[in-house]
Amino acid sequence: MATLFGLPSKTDGYTSCSRRGPIHDPGKCSSVETFLVITKACFGSAFLLVPAGFRSAGIVGGPACILIVYVFMLTGMLRLLRCRQVLGPGNGFAELSTAALGPKGRAYVLWAVVLLSFGFNCIWCVTCANNMGMVLPGLSPTIRLWLFCPLACLLSQVRDLRSFTITNLIGILLCVSTYGYLACLATWKIFHEGPQAMHLFSGQMGNTLLWLGSCAYMFELIQSLLPIYEAAADQEQVPRMLVSITLSIAVLYTAFGLVFYCAFGEETEILATLNLPMGTAAGVFFPLCFAMVGAVTTPVIFFMIFQTYEPAVAWWSGHPHIKRQQVKAVRLLVVFAAYFLTWLGGQRLQSFLALVGGLLGANLSITVPAVLHLLICQPQGFERVWDVCTAIIGVFIMSVTTYQAVLTWTSEFNAAEGGFR
């Protein structure tokens, strides 16, 4: 998932690109600003995972999984935009779900978004712990996992999303610089040492299914798509921008994955930063950078979780001071729960990715938008058939990848007899 900044806060009432007016006012973001926001929402640390995915699924199977998931996720995003165009301004993901599926549909989407965001943070916790292994190899995995928990607890009390703007912008720049360095490193290695042995397809279907679910995590934009659309001055350009930007990033991810896998072959690690030489300046600097990116990204995702469930809680005290303390306490519990569940699950990043991407990402990004489009727009002919097929494909991806993730996770957990060590 990308490092985001500039999305609207439900508490500050401003658009994603401007502080000059309320979120429902049209014409806040220029085409350039909208382009940048979409790009920032799509591009992030997911590129570190692609080489290992290609190692698992092969140089044909790996890109094929990206292509399949990308096509259907793009369809889902375009369908969601079409539903918003039919129902008009002010209709977000939850409102569209209410119109098509009633109050239960709204509740389902809201809590699915909460769980998806919660899963993203669990993935970031594992990623940070793995990267810190390059920086502080003498610490145990458990200590490295909990290292950033105090910072997350502190930042969880932030009440304004704009407070994260600078830190997340720095995170995006670190992502871009790391991508450039790793791409140059892989190219240099191929030029001097030659390409390594690679396979076309995975010898185990389970590995391919895990990668398929991980791809559903990589292209996760569905949560922020409609706020970006609402904030755009030229909304007609948004669908075209969405296609061009996501296609470019899919090509970029694929090219990086192929080059890096070609350079390191079967020695490709689960995160590309872990292939940097241990103890070198680059081997410390870039993993540390990405650990810090995760440290400032998780509070933003927690913030989105808080903004989703807090208005729906009915048992807050009517006294403002008591309510404020209740909100703070529950936020701390949510942060602690994320780290605890991550510790319980262990260092199984690929299973985390497949479970979150397959169970929740594919569902919200592929199946739900197709169903909403069928009910709200009521398409006919080929378009209707395509919606039905998209919904079925989403359910299929969700089912098979979730089953494989749980199966792999359970077997590895039992073999290791526990979580982080």
Stockholm file with secondary structure:
# STOCKHOLM 1.0

chainA/1-421         MATLFGLPSKTDGYTSCSRRGPIHDPGKCSSVETFLVITKACFGSAFLLVPAGFRSAGIVGGPACILIVYVFMLTGMLRLLRCRQVLGPGNGFAELSTAALGPKGRAYVLWAVVLLSFGFNCIWCVTCANNMGMVLPGLSPTIRLWLFCPLACLLSQVRDLRSFTITNLIGILLCVSTYGYLACLATWKIFHEGPQAMHLFSGQMGNTLLWLGSCAYMFELIQSLLPIYEAAADQEQVPRMLVSITLSIAVLYTAFGLVFYCAFGEETEILATLNLPMGTAAGVFFPLCFAMVGAVTTPVIFFMIFQTYEPAVAWWSGHPHIKRQQVKAVRLLVVFAAYFLTWLGGQRLQSFLALVGGLLGANLSITVPAVLHLLICQPQGFERVWDVCTAIIGVFIMSVTTYQAVLTWTSEFNAAEGGFR
#=GR chainA/1-421 SS CBCCCCCCCTTTCCCSSCSSSCTTSSCCBCHHHHHHHHHHHHCBGGGGGHHHHHHHHHHHHHHHHHHHHHHHHHHHHHHHHHHHHHHCTTCCHHHHHHHHHHHHHHHHHHHHHHHHHHHHHHHHHHHHHHHHHHHCTTSCHHHHHHTTHHHHHHHTTCCCGGGGHHHHHHHHHHHHHHHHHHHHHHHHHHHHHCCCCCCSSCSSHHHHHHHHHHHHHHTCCTTTHHHHHHHBSSGGGHHHHHHHHHHHHHHHHHHHHHHHHHHHGGGCCSSGGGGSCTTSHHHHHHHHHHHHHHHHHHHHHHHHHHHHHGGGCSCCCSSHHHHHHHHHHHHHHHHHHHHHHHHHHCSCHHHHHHHIIIIIIHIIIIIHHHHHHHHHTCCCHHHHHHHHHHHHHHHHHHHHHHHHHHHHHHHHHHHHTSSCC
#=GC SS_cons         CBCCCCCCCTTTCCCSSCSSSCTTSSCCBCHHHHHHHHHHHHCBGGGGGHHHHHHHHHHHHHHHHHHHHHHHHHHHHHHHHHHHHHHCTTCCHHHHHHHHHHHHHHHHHHHHHHHHHHHHHHHHHHHHHHHHHHHCTTSCHHHHHHTTHHHHHHHTTCCCGGGGHHHHHHHHHHHHHHHHHHHHHHHHHHHHHCCCCCCSSCSSHHHHHHHHHHHHHHTCCTTTHHHHHHHBSSGGGHHHHHHHHHHHHHHHHHHHHHHHHHHHGGGCCSSGGGGSCTTSHHHHHHHHHHHHHHHHHHHHHHHHHHHHHGGGCSCCCSSHHHHHHHHHHHHHHHHHHHHHHHHHHCSCHHHHHHHIIIIIIHIIIIIHHHHHHHHHTCCCHHHHHHHHHHHHHHHHHHHHHHHHHHHHHHHHHHHHTSSCC
//
